[in-house]
Amino acid sequence: MNGRFRQWTIQEDAAKMLEYAAEQRIETVWDRLAKQQPLCGYCEMGLSCRNCTMGPCRIDPFGEGPQKGVCGADADVIVARNLGRMIAAGASSHSDHGRDILETFHALAQGKTTGYQITDEAKLFRLAAELGVPTDGRPINEIALDLAEALLEDFGSRKEQLGFLGRVPEVRRNLWKKLGITPRGIDRENVEMLHRTHMGVDNDYVNILLHGLRTGLSDGWGGSLIATELSDVLFGTPTPKMSQINLGALKADHVNIALHGHNPMLSSVIVQAAQDPEMVALAREKGAAGINLVGLCCTGNEILMRRGVPMAGNHLMQELVIMTGVLDAMVVDYQCIMPAVVDIARCFHTRIITTFDKAKFPGAAHISFEANRAYETGKEIVRQAIEAFSLRDPKAARIPVEPMAMMTGFSVEAILQALGGTPEPLVAAIKDGAIRGAAGVIGCNNPKIPQDYGHIVLCRRLIENDILVVVTGCSTVANAKAGHMVPEAADLAGPGLRSVCKALGIPPILHMGSCVDNSRILVLAAALANYLGVDIDQLPLAGAAPEWYSEKAVAIGAYVVASGIFAVLGVHPPIFGSKNVVQLLASDLEQVVGAKFAVEPDPERAAGLIRRHIESKRKGLGLPFVEPESIPMP
Amino acid sequence: MKTVFVNIERCVGCKQCEFACAVAHSRSKDPVQALYEDPLPRKRIHVEPGPVFSTAFPNKCRHCDPAPCMQVCPTAAIYRDREQDLVLIQPAKCIACAMCAMVCPFDVLTYYPLGNGGPARVVAVKCDGCAERVRKGLVPACVETCKVGALLYGDINELVQAGRLREATAVLVAATAVAPPPSPVPQPVALWRSGGTAISKLRSVQER
């Protein structure tokens, strides 16, 4: 591989496209990061506050300049307020996505949609029973309507706790109650965070951060979980299947449509519309061999998990995929879609099509998504892509690599089924030490870290040391491209994990979905804790976000830690301006919720931290363990 | 001799000095109105990234004496102002030949249209030491806006002495094994910089 772009990416397809970009002088995210250097230290340390117009203010971290904002807030308050608002923005993103799914589900229950159906009836019945919606002898639409109404209540402020909290071990629920961080309403916690961080409301950094945990919990056990569960009901609960990944998933002779963003609502309908005989015939008429769909980011993860639609790439591939010259349309919903894609698409024939009225991009075509005519909208979008195909320069095709195979579809239900219907085999393997524990490796790409290096190296070290890994979001793409996500990858794992994977025919790294599907990881962790009769923080589990960039990742970090799982971040969050906030999050929090954060950019060292943590939890449970301190730190 | 001294380890790369500099050299001296002026006021201090993330250096005219730019200027547009010991440019005489840029040891000469009462014309633009402000008893705009003490205005010998004292302490600590003084960089800054250093290391390891 050309070494020129190695500090930017470790992926061959990305490096080849970057060479082309350099040749054509097309600016990418890495160029823009270089132009932003140096980044503002106040902002990177969390020491700037622009919440009011008495300021904006900044605190001098060297201690000689201003130590208080105009209002009197010190570094602790300013850092905590900023972090609180990041959590609220992240939790709001996941939760608004959840609400969109819920509203479509609500409309479906009333017969007001096209292109949707209840695909997983059994899951609908399970959810209804869980939330106390009567099911006996009632028509399915009535049950769905009552379930939708019950979940809509979760967004408001009329409840003492969210509906799905029954899944959380009782001891953890009691802890949350004692700390005053039980999530009550999804919108409520976010609004309250914005209120608390207004000037002159919550001036106690500990109190702000505790509410930050509650805000995160309203996402993980609320907004994200609702998004996952209802998406399963609507589009089917994922089951294991094979698919393909990287820029090689594009086909030079097909109409290529990339589905990018996070919400599966429209993309799932486009998957149907692309198979419509009318559309296929139209594509052939224009000289294409067929219609090929590829996913990007979490919309890609959603349709990969459920439909096996191949993925073109993760976050940092979104600009590069356009440069292949064979992408006819990029259909976007929302979140993590760089405004830059519109600029790059101007250099090619690619049409960028926006679909949500809350997410418009100047320069893109906007086709408004409406649940009552979703299928027609889906067909219109496919038609536009076919039109763009006719404008393609056939000589400009640059598909740089062959696709890699990967296995996907590991919902909690699918994992339990693979285990024979009970967590017992997994628990037994953990107990005897064949599997030391499990880690969720999640989150984004960040151009500061060489693309996918953090994900790939961390996951490789974990499986080599018999730690089962589950991935979502961008980590999925990174690991699949590295060949980590096929059953044969069991050979890369340590002897214990290898034998378990081979017995079950599964890869050592399991794909659990999109970033809202991190809620699946929470549910699995809670189920294991309940099965063993312990709290989640006693389990040999860890989470990591080696290349995170987004506010959503901060919300995820908050709910993971508040649920009792140790979390390692690969990029420094903007908190280092306050020693007290760092002390709380990286140390003292362990005495409060049984888990804490660590920051470690080097994935080799992050793997060491996770291994030590998992062994210390094994020790706590009285399982065979290796002395944590004896595990070397690179 | 009074000058703007850079306390390198203090710079956090916020670039507020750049903005304050441009505003100080606008007609309105107002941060909002300045953005609507034609020609746009330009910064004369340049915060450039260091070799690793989380490091930066604010670079500007050091007002050398003798000044290489002044020596090569064919029209004598560049002159020494003895009142404040500054190297200044007379825009009316400047022919934008860029000779000064070629010899400047710090690469701080830039070329932009400047109005100065007459029609705007591209001329050499660089730090003028905020001579006007200093005459009014103010410190240069970049120094005023720097809240971390990376830019200091004062007598060069006094400013250098502060560093000399710190080095002396370090040497004596090493020689006599007395308890070392606290780090000149407080913990929050050290932790922030360690993040930048770690990421830069990952990148450079990959490059090899």
HADDOCK unambig.tbl for C-alpha pairs under 7 A between the chains (distance, minus, plus):
assign (segid A and resid 3 and name CA) (segid B and resid 207 and name CA) 6.27 0.50 0.50
assign (segid A and resid 6 and name CA) (segid B and resid 206 and name CA) 5.65 0.50 0.50
assign (segid A and resid 6 and name CA) (segid B and resid 207 and name CA) 5.00 0.50 0.50
assign (segid A and resid 7 and name CA) (segid B and resid 203 and name CA) 4.47 0.50 0.50
assign (segid A and resid 7 and name CA) (segid B and resid 204 and name CA) 6.34 0.50 0.50
assign (segid A and resid 7 and name CA) (segid B and resid 206 and name CA) 5.33 0.50 0.50
assign (segid A and resid 7 and name CA) (segid B and resid 207 and name CA) 5.08 0.50 0.50
assign (segid A and resid 37 and name CA) (segid B and resid 49 and name CA) 5.44 0.50 0.50
assign (segid A and resid 38 and name CA) (segid B and resid 13 and name CA) 5.31 0.50 0.50
assign (segid A and resid 38 and name CA) (segid B and resid 48 and name CA) 6.54 0.50 0.50
assign (segid A and resid 38 and name CA) (segid B and resid 49 and name CA) 4.63 0.50 0.50
assign (segid A and resid 38 and name CA) (segid B and resid 54 and name CA) 6.65 0.50 0.50
assign (segid A and resid 38 and name CA) (segid B and resid 55 and name CA) 6.90 0.50 0.50
assign (segid A and resid 38 and name CA) (segid B and resid 56 and name CA) 6.01 0.50 0.50
assign (segid A and resid 39 and name CA) (segid B and resid 13 and name CA) 5.97 0.50 0.50
assign (segid A and resid 39 and name CA) (segid B and resid 14 and name CA) 6.68 0.50 0.50
assign (segid A and resid 39 and name CA) (segid B and resid 54 and name CA) 6.97 0.50 0.50
assign (segid A and resid 40 and name CA) (segid B and resid 12 and name CA) 6.27 0.50 0.50
assign (segid A and resid 40 and name CA) (segid B and resid 13 and name CA) 4.94 0.50 0.50
assign (segid A and resid 40 and name CA) (segid B and resid 14 and name CA) 3.87 0.50 0.50
assign (segid A and resid 41 and name CA) (segid B and resid 12 and name CA) 4.49 0.50 0.50
assign (segid A and resid 41 and name CA) (segid B and resid 13 and name CA) 5.76 0.50 0.50
assign (segid A and resid 41 and name CA) (segid B and resid 14 and name CA) 5.83 0.50 0.50
assign (segid A and resid 42 and name CA) (segid B and resid 12 and name CA) 6.94 0.50 0.50
assign (segid A and resid 42 and name CA) (segid B and resid 14 and name CA) 6.71 0.50 0.50
assign (segid A and resid 45 and name CA) (segid B and resid 192 and name CA) 6.54 0.50 0.50
assign (segid A and resid 60 and name CA) (segid B and resid 147 and name CA) 6.00 0.50 0.50
assign (segid A and resid 60 and name CA) (segid B and resid 148 and name CA) 5.18 0.50 0.50
assign (segid A and resid 61 and name CA) (segid B and resid 188 and name CA) 6.65 0.50 0.50
assign (segid A and resid 61 and name CA) (segid B and resid 189 and name CA) 6.44 0.50 0.50
assign (segid A and resid 62 and name CA) (segid B and resid 148 and name CA) 6.25 0.50 0.50
assign (segid A and resid 62 and name CA) (segid B and resid 185 and name CA) 6.80 0.50 0.50
assign (segid A and resid 62 and name CA) (segid B and resid 186 and name CA) 6.04 0.50 0.50
assign (segid A and resid 65 and name CA) (segid B and resid 147 and name CA) 5.22 0.50 0.50
assign (segid A and resid 65 and name CA) (segid B and resid 148 and name CA) 5.85 0.50 0.50
assign (segid A and resid 66 and name CA) (segid B and resid 147 and name CA) 6.93 0.50 0.50
assign (segid A and resid 448 and name CA) (segid B and resid 199 and name CA) 6.83 0.50 0.50
assign (segid A and resid 449 and name CA) (segid B and resid 199 and name CA) 6.44 0.50 0.50
assign (segid A and resid 449 and name CA) (segid B and resid 203 and name CA) 6.90 0.50 0.50
assign (segid A and resid 450 and name CA) (segid B and resid 203 and name CA) 6.13 0.50 0.50
assign (segid A and resid 572 and name CA) (segid B and resid 195 and name CA) 6.06 0.50 0.50
assign (segid A and resid 576 and name CA) (segid B and resid 188 and name CA) 5.21 0.50 0.50
assign (segid A and resid 576 and name CA) (segid B and resid 191 and name CA) 6.49 0.50 0.50
assign (segid A and resid 576 and name CA) (segid B and resid 192 and name CA) 5.94 0.50 0.50
assign (segid A and resid 577 and name CA) (segid B and resid 188 and name CA) 4.98 0.50 0.50
assign (segid A and resid 578 and name CA) (segid B and resid 188 and name CA) 6.51 0.50 0.50
assign (segid A and resid 579 and name CA) (segid B and resid 188 and name CA) 6.27 0.50 0.50
assign (segid A and resid 601 and name CA) (segid B and resid 198 and name CA) 6.29 0.50 0.50
assign (segid A and resid 601 and name CA) (segid B and resid 199 and name CA) 6.26 0.50 0.50
assign (segid A and resid 602 and name CA) (segid B and resid 202 and name CA) 6.87 0.50 0.50
